[in-house]
Amino acid sequence: MLFPARSPRKFEYKPRYYDPEKEEQEAAEEKGEPRIKFRHLRRRGAVKKSSMRRSLLMLILVFFALWYLYDLAREAPIEVESIQLEDVSPEAKQP
């Protein structure tokens, strides 16, 4: 061959972005501060408590909604007419 085969070019992309939490953590490690922040741990307990209350409230609302629907169904039963085979005609309209 007269010319050597060309090899594909390599893609060398290095993404650059700013992560403020990582920046703070690295700065704290350089100063010798502990990594654990106790303020965050206290907040998590409060979130779980409010989540539990919200779940309980939703459960109570669903219970009352089902109870209401049950009472409606008990007061006014739905009557269903049954279709007998004799009621259906075998002749179908053809266009």
Long-range contacts (C-beta under 8 A, 24 or more apart in sequence): none
